[in-house]
Each structure stands twice: as C-alpha cells, then as structure tokens.
Amino acid sequence: MGHKRWHIILDWILLHILVFSWCPSTCWAEIVKCNEPYGRYELDKRHVMTHTTYGTVEGFSIPVHNTLLKDRRVNVFLGIPYARRPTDKDHKEYRFRIPDEPEWDGLWKATKFGPACPQAPWYARETIPDFHEMDEDCLYLNIYAPNASSQQGTTHQDGWGQINRPLYPVLVFIHGGGYVMGTSQQFPGLFLAERNVVVVTMNYRLNALGFLSTEDQLAAGNYGLWDQVRALLFIKNNIRNFQGDSNKITIAGHDAGAASVGIHLLSPQSQKLFDYAIMMSGSDRNVWAVKSEGSASHYAYNLGLNLGCPTNDNYRLIKCLRQRSAMEIVNASSWIRMKPGEVGNPWGPVVDGALQGNIRSILPRPPKEMREQRRFQRIKVLAGIVEDEGAYFIPNYFGLEDGIQPAEFQNLIYEFVVERNATNQERALESLEFEYTYYEDPKNITGIRNRSIALMSDYMFGAGVDEVVKYHARYNYTYFYVFKYKSHYDYLPPWRGVAHGQELQYVFGFPYFSRCYSKITGVYPRQDYSVHDIEMSNYMMTVFTNFTLHGAPTPSRDDLKYFRDVFWPPFRWNNQSYMIIDNHTRVSFQYRQQEYMFWTDYFPKVSLKFCQGSPVVKIESEKMTTFMKTTWALVVINAILLIILLAFAITICRLHRQKDF
C-alpha cells in the first residue's frame, strides 16, 4: 500500500510539472526564419510537454498572428499514436484487424506529423507539395490547443482539489477523400485553436487497407471506422491533459469524413464519445456513403484476382493479401471497376451487424432503417453543402468551359441511367429529362451545363444531407447552410462555381497562412487571398467555433447573436430555414426541396431500382439510336475538323518553305 501511495504522489508531481510546462531559456527553442512578401520574419517555437495515460508527450508552442486576435500562442502536438503501432515483424498481421490501444516507452516527441496512410498521393499533393511519407504505421493524431497563459476557459479541479488551467471545448475533424485518400496534415488547426477550442485531426486507414470486407468473420471490414473510434476513445480519456473539455466534444467531417460522422451518430461503438456533430458535404444517407450488400465481397475478390490471390476461399484470400505490400494493394485497387448501380469508390463502410452482432458492430443495420427506427444520437447538428458540389463529377466533355450541347446532355443522362442500373430505364430517363432540362432556353449550352452540375450536386450530396438534417431536426436544434462564396482569386475556373471542398480553406484559416506557417505545417494554399477572403475565413471559423463552444452558430448571447448582422435560426419542419453564406449572408427557406424529394422519393419509384425479379425495361430503340447517332455524328465532326486543321497547318508550312527558297 505504501509503495502504491508513493507511486500516486510521484505521478501527481510529474503531471503538475509537465502539464504544458514552459522551458527556461536554456531549454530547447527554435527560430523559424521566413522570407515573407513584406520582408524577413522570425517565428519562435518553444518547448511544451504534457502527460497522457500512455506516457509523456513533447510538442511545441508557436505564436499565431491573426490580425484580429494578437499575441496569442497555440500549443501543437503532432503525430501522437492513438493505436498500437505494428512492428516490423508483425505489421502485416495487424492488417484487416481492429486496432488496439497505443503503448510507448518514455517520452514521445510529438513535433512532426506521422506518416499518412497508404494512398494515391495526388489529392494530398494539391496542398502539400512535398507529400511522400506513407506507411501502414499511420494511426496518429494531432492536437492544437490554446496556450493557457493568457486565455479564458472553464477552470476545473483535479483529484487533489487543485485549480488547474482552463478547459476548452474540443473540435475533432475527420478528413474526406472518398475513403481512399487524404491525411490529417492537410488541415492544420492553428487558427481555429486560437479561438478558444482544442482542435484534433486524425489519420485513419484508407482504401482496401481500411475498408476491404469479405462480408464474413474473416474480414468484416470497417477498419477505418474502428480507427476513428479508437481515436475518439483516446481523445475522451486524455484530452483534459491538453486542456480539452472531455464533456464537450464536437466531431466534424467533410465528404467521407462527414459520412463517417453520420455513421458515428448511429453506431453503438461511438455512444457518449462526443456531444455535437458537424457534417460538411456528406452524411450516412448519401448514395456513396455505405456499400450495398454483396458489393464489398465482390470488390475484395476482384482485388484478389488483380494480385494473383486465390478467390475460392476467403481464408486463403485474406492470408494472401496480408503478404502483399501496402502499395501493391493500393495500386491494384485503382484498377477495380464499380459494379453497375454503385456510386463512389469500391471501398467504404459496410453493414456489419449480422457479422459482429448489434452490440459489437460499427453499423448494425442500414442507415435508412436505423434512422427510421430512431436509433441515432439526438444531439445538436450543424450540416451544409456548397452550391456546386457536382462540378467535379460531370463527365469531362471537350469544351466544357464553354458549355454542354443538348446532345451531350442527352448522352449524360442516358449514361447516368445505365450506370445506375435502373430497372425501368425508359421512365428513369424521362424523369431526369423532365426534372433537369433547362426550360428557359433548351439550347443554351451554359444553362445546360449548370443544370448538369445541379443534377450531380443533388444526387451525390444534397439529397442525402437534406434527409439527415430532417431526421435530426425532429429531436434537437439542427442548423443547415449553403456555401456560395467564390473568391476573386479562386484557383478553379469561374464555370465550376463553388465546387466540392471549397469551404474548407476558409474553415481552416488558409487566408491567414504565411510562409512561416506553411514551413511549419508543410501546407501551401493553392491561391492568393483578398481582404474579402480573410473576412469570409473569419466568419466561417467563428461559425464553427461558436457551434463547438455553444451548440449554435450564432448563440443567444447579445454580443454574438447577430454576428455579421444575421441571426441563424435552426432548421425546422414548418419553414426549413437555412443560411446562405456569401458576400451578403442571409437566411432563406426550403432549399431545393422539389429536387431533393425527386431523388429520395420519386426517382427510386419510377426507375424501380433494386426491384427483384422485375423485367428490365430498356430505353426504346429509337431513342437509343438517336443517342448513338448523335455521339457518332459528334465524333465524325471532330475528326473532320481535325483533318481540316492538319491540312491548314501543312499548307502554312509549305508556304513558309517556299518563302525561304
């Protein structure tokens, strides 16, 4: 007993020495020197330490020079392991398994990002030009915490009755990338953390390594989601040591990260691990969010075929896949084609209740069924989309920047119907024509292109998010936004509008980035920013931190209620109010309800998709012939134009040669 008591006392002394202790001048510090456009600049990094249940971690503190919030520092801890790290001997045995608790000996230096999970690198390189470090040992998280020396928060008492530094609400961000790409490094939380919240970002396993499933006990799947649960457990149990309030945790995500948030709202594994939720451009009810029954095992077998693994026995298949390198699996995955009727990527979450049991599973039943049965956390939710989500997803026709020809639009919706595996293709095509024809001027190629973008936006993102918002609005305060702001310096061409992911740069304060912060984080924004962009970033960060702090984007406090001169009312059934975020932010009502009801109610009925035993009603031969004739006519016209251009070029060259002689 005496030995145990002394052990507790020593732990208490060590904790109070280490919790965000500042080093004296003799301890390490680093000066980061940067050549900014306005001259040479120096930024000092200072040593900071804290304790976790698994050991001590060392990070650093840096000043964050937001022009609105001067003289603030943020404590940064990068690359903290939240799950057990595989060793060289057993790392392949950890593949396709649920992660264990972390463990490490001595001091963990959390001063650089951990490796990203294996993936195709192009997405991360959009903002991290030097992105290259990937490894299966990738389950790390990053913590950005306000420096407590001069800031306000909720004070708390430890077990010894001592008043400790304040606690701040916690914002956990889950990156997107379609379950196959992305890394926590892309989204540094520096500028959010200076606004009195603790920000946590995490890696999780991606692609087949994170979501392969044979739909049996040998490989049940959802490993990337189990990683997220393990990270949430680490945060819940340790965030107080980083001055985070474990009783006020908000989880947020974008794209696949938002769908993950939606699944955590349903999952028995995530109960009581968070208090509020934010879903950006995604939800568990989006068409790509969860794999349909039978599709996951289909993709697993195809991966096995691509890698020369046996596919007639799941045990031998998984054993073989464990012998392949991570990048072999990632590269082979890119050659797998989607099944007819499937949307998104081959890899994603599966319903695992029948395999694991309802209590031990991530997703016991399909999301629609669970929501209809009211089996979800009824907490406060903030959700939203951008105006032109589908701009990245329409077919890349030649001359798309000018518009889409009527014949190309007909081909687009025809291909859409065929790829969706609709049973009644003729009625499905007619319904799409009726809903998305540009009636104002059916031959206006710009208008047709915009309607094509709207079709993909509504189908892939808007309808699913709208459905989930309506479920939550029945039981708690729920807020919805549509982001319509486009920067004058936007790196995307004007015709793409406000495309998928455009709001993230403002939420994470990219307009405030300097070369020093890029040097520290490795993140380089893709464009320049104006004063208006800085103001929009300030607004978006305020909205997200307000929701994390108060559970409302514009709380009832008088000093915040009319931020930007607008009060943000909750989404309600009687008026379906939402916020338009633009140069002139304003409240509106019933966003695209006709289009969303088309996708959630009407289109599934008229297309008779997934009706077992129903005869397939093909598009009438005359209409199909028209499509084929139009397509070949365009091919022939382009070929003739190419021949004319070549002939013209040859003629010019001959004339020049004659002049030379």
Steps between C-alpha positions, in 0.01 A plus 500: 500500500783738592676438170177562306437824691850631421447403135177708487672798665792485256258480205314805633823699538615400151165594348502847658857556387431385146154633417585764242824588680704775339869448463743760633725670251756222535247243372450444129338760285511555126478810287321445170620756245283582200524736206154651487387738222519787750851408618691250712305358794590284799265272692608339827410140585515419871508169680180373669417167664205314648402157619262231372390167644756338269799724571640850465485697174710796391370759256563865428329836534487766228345846473199525271489847351137545408450871439179489707643302793852618576762358737358150524690175494384149418645179642557246223542123538550315172504128431376356831428126463142422597521126424762232544773533242581189295861383515711385206432138596123511544377800303326289234314308770341832603357538152120454483466502880348733760771727655625453857586764761828688449814446703843661505799524730630825643451836331315523167622788286185639339674762288431375146210343316478122494498316166179509300313178433588342161313659210534654156690822580351750254220629726729580794755662267247765402583680827809308621744515206762293684254227601669162479518334842249213520502188714260245645624630835279806453254517791602837641312810605593867541388735775491880481416658836471862617794607712347545845726776628275786384170352388163427648322169547324278752726430799492156659625323810719193495469214748711689755275808506748713306366760257652424160513696178174552308336232288389574144240330278644250254453491121601168340531510119481188279639566153328396178631352178242236410639251756805452276709818536582780743710570807464699820797717400286672235294676766711672769291630790721796594258782426197320641687420822579865569123553531476306826439148371728196501525359146581135428564349155567133432614252240300182444557203271384553142425311183492119520733514803229683692177373348547162328235250604428140404171545685578223745697461825833470318491864389190678628621842379455853637860513628530869418191568712640288785811720478282807545331342804841423650604863442178625666569276801854641525361854483227433756748355749794737447384835366485657849879484508498719188250737666206354311160451659417129466133583561475737204632323189379582148583267213510652153575359158498577130397270215580144619589656835146640521355160409719357778350753742153387390593137567637590846161657573354153436774274635481332843882525514495881498233562765600763759829576323382839366235762565440696175545411132588691180451348153645685201401376153414150610294277727425134564204529258699609196490247216874429530522491882448127568559197277197293403474137604719276284702779341785509757580130456482546122770768517709288740498209254592729211791638700614144563485425128707810420766392750504132405337384824259204528137610498322170560582504873476816712755376754761449228401830336560704817818309581631577151403869521690527828815396315476777242652842561275791586570683174441184297151492649443873446616483137298187423192663654508779243426251220178369653185614321180590681206262483198625303285708732787579738624856551829631637797272566520122546604541863279630778302409811280191511206391714666256743226424752439149366873425526593661832166515681314824563700590813846427357446646154570844357183513288242243617241572230479717184493873585153557353354223716675622815384857446142393434516305828643812673819314595735798489644754743258791527759771552548845350616487139645751251496387136551659163600479137661724240298630207669305219603170661460313173737715292779244550280206406341579164668327201802685369364590157721690257434874533321465830610851597276634223198287583325170421320438173140366514616170347774468762244555774288220352804272501583603857162405642486184288836384639386600847191278476697203365774532764239523778373158389142625489248227426263727308753697299246671276300654785818591688632687196172684448487607864856638486424688179192652659675599825828638362428638153589870479153618400588870489701433183543129414784579257699725736818298551601690817159445656511130405843463663375664819199265511736204451707617797180541703397143415826356635498736801149399605550130438843452659485747789198722555219244527682283754603791721148645486351166607725472807440864599125430503544196726701698756278809484217296652687454828756776555633831370634442150660759272544489123706718264572538129845643427496721187809717542756500217829683533622740233829304515336155491732240347202337326357652179182707535277244328562244777330735746542415868616141466532212745740581785527873432387599851777308678769760431290759684412273794870429561619857456704461181466874420701564820785267397844651460815331373602432860184301570541317170858417597385356834198305369612416146166635375504755216164653400423472130414868445549853623239662721336841518368700794155360419638146520651574842165633617323186373754280677444694821125441461530125433743446788268695730200289393684174566651607831168648615331168433778315684481742793124553525322244281377779270672691215357829630429455872238696690763714670443859391861552389487197270135461406509732201853426383535641146161662566318168456346267758517136387171324588484121530361286219136422577240285328256785448739731312827306444709811557867504404787746465638612163869575557620750242619860483159587643416224745125457543229261613282321247253211499435159343819453298443289184223296661343397168833365373581321825158334515555393139808302609380366833146408395410531131806374306534173697136422420502581129834331435399194707860458602582183696154349435568127513354302212374803308560494126754753380326761285767625264497845348299479178713417198411820314627718785809285545568521126470878524760506778737279302452702181563823688814360661643374170405823327701696755794262456489540121471880522801517736699272268419719197600814691826334601576406137425858388733639767777259398456591134510869586817452707669307217408774250646770726822301541538461122447872443771580754740259328434663159577842648828368643609394151 
